């Protein structure tokens, strides 16, 4: 694991932030607090690990605005919204935009820590998947153009000879390319290759 | 006001009195002058007749004596003739006797027909030089006249050797009808006349006697200057001579005769006229004044009867019996006027026991200082009901008895009080509704404000729970401190909201302006936060306290703040997102509270309706806020208004009078 998970807390109320601080210190959770959405944005980078606890109502830039910005940036940080008494509409909207949870002030449910932990687990899982995909893509991207052409035709189930004919190269050369592809992608069977190809296609479609 | 008209009506009668008095004086003076004129005429007549009388007496005496002299010398002539040739001795004896008996004669001569003195005698006054008869033309003429006519005659006036005026009395001596000569008696007219008429003269007249216009006798009264205009002359002929008697009354005679008495009469008369006029004037004026006083009394009586209240007067400080109490007292109290005028009850006895000390104290204080007083209090009337009275009055220094009186006027303000109370209750009710409405609109903000400390509490509770479970107690006391702090913060919010929500009769108390403003700002801040607006509070240092119902004034400020914020938000805060809340002291010892927004300002079209109830430019809201706010400020003796700012937005402000200085500070 490259980075420790951090709980990022954005709330304009100093008392609430202070109490968060005490709670996080008590449970030994790494955390960082911000008094405004802007302050957080100033710090933000895409490698941030952990989760975001975000007050939905804040002056100048609200929690929802921040969420929008992060979505635009492709952030993977799960967001737990803190909502007030009459903010159900806002909370629903936040969920629709991909927030993982919202908890209502003044935190009647004693499970804030659980929620945070869930979010952290979720992020951890997401992060792992992302890391795998990134690895896969990295490998895929290391293929040469010719190797990519060969991969495409092989994945269609064409025999090496047919591929050689299609590409106007010798069958041996096709065999050599296949061997290189298998090696670069770290697979051994044709079935693995086909599955990988589908995975990559879905990945590139997703973005 | 009433004295003004009374003074005006006084002018007419007084002028009439003046004219009447002048007329009476003039009539009197005319009478006096007429009387004086009559007296003066009488006096003149008297003086004239007296002078006349005197003239004729003088004439008579002169005539008689002249005749006597002629007869006397005639006798001497006759004797000379009868004896034929009388001895010179006898003749001289006779003549000497005449000379002595008849004053004025200075010499007597026997003169023959040749105008030669044969015999003569001379008196002492005749002087040493005997008359040279032949040389005196006047004597010669007389002698010739006497010889020719045989008559007794006087010579014309001549001057003798001594230079004295002299005349001669010529009597012919006839013997058997033949003229033999004459007896001539030489007279000094002055002495003669003195002996004849001297006795007659008094101090009343100056007398002058002329013979053929030559003065021969003069009687001058000493120490008196004759006034020639008053003179009377009379000519007559006696003994063949032309006489003139001129008589001038002396001025003392004239004055005793008429001048003194009549001028005295005149002076006294005129004085009397003036006095009469004066007396008439005062009499008329007094009559008019008494008429006026009567009229004024009538007017005052009507006025007092129709007054919507009661006027009274005490001869001294409160507590002393009322010297006067107007009819209105029975309408106010239900007790007849006699109750008070007889002293059975004093007005102050009716005052509600709870008010009495305050009322008596207030009046007493004014009585001491001489300032006017105004007190409002309750009385218990004859039916046992409570009525509200307003009494105004002051201590008045009387010019009549130099004492200080207390004069006052009492009106029934029960109706007014009831209406005021109703209006106040109505206003308070509306204000309360407005507050509730406002709190409703602010609910989410308020909830947020309460949620903050509650959230902090929840977090801290979870932290302590964790600490307890893991048996780490070191930080617990710190956390408990914070818990208490946050609980307090939440309760403060609830307190503020509760105060605003409560409906209570307005009660004024001393409040510091800064505290007032800060409290409101805190109440408005959560909403401001939601609207993304910042409230900037500025209070001048050393502001005086104000005496207000804090909740109501905060409601006003809150109303203005929320209006301002809404105006700013309606234009997306494009002019800035700071709303100002200021309190400052003005020159007239009032405190101005101002809310300065950066909104769209007040459009001219909505200025008129701005403070009217149920008029609103907002999407939500009853449109009561500003009208209630203005009513609240007005009820506090202040005023609420607005002005558009020069750059952008509007400033709504209100002023409140500063509370009186605390005595201790």
Interface residues (C-beta under 8 A of the other chain):
Chain A: X12 X13 X15 X16 X18 X19 X20 X22 X23 X26 X27 X57 X59 X60 X82 X84 X85 X86 X105 X106 X107 X108 X110 X112 X113
Chain B: X443 X444 X447 X448 X451 X452 X453 X454 X455 X456 X457 X458 X459 X460 X461 X462 X463 X465 X466 X467 X472 X475 X479 X482 X486 X489 X529 X530 X532
